[in-house]
Amino acid sequence: MPYIQSDYSRPLGDAVKRARGRLDCTQNEVATRTEVEIRTISNIENYRANPEMKALYPLIRFLKIDPREIFYPEMASEGPHIHHLRTLIDGCSDKEAEKLIPVFDAVLHIMRTSGYTAIEG
């Protein structure tokens, strides 16, 4: 029976490819690290998979894919810097986030009121 592409096949495949590229990993390396069959990873990236959670969960975690990339693909237009910020935030403890919020607010306020669109660095 031929595989019928689902609504999430393309966003899932694209997210896996992008994340693998960010980490500079081959399909084989991802398969080894996640214990997911390489054929499954290839099928996902080629929009021919309907993976079970036991394959999807370790892939999403290892590749650090924001689930919104899959379920809300319209948000995939975020640049790599936003993705990096989200990853950093996701790795914070609640206490760290509490301490970072005022710093983040202050930096954004300065940037926005001073007309800066980018920080030179």
Secondary structure, 3 states (H helix, E strand, C coil): CCCCCCCCHHHHHHHHHHHHHHHCCCHHHHHHHHCCCHHHHHHHHCCCCCCCHHHHHHHHHHHCCCCHHHHCHHHHHCCHHHHHHHHHHHCCCHHHHHHHHHHHHHHHHHHHHCCCCCCCC
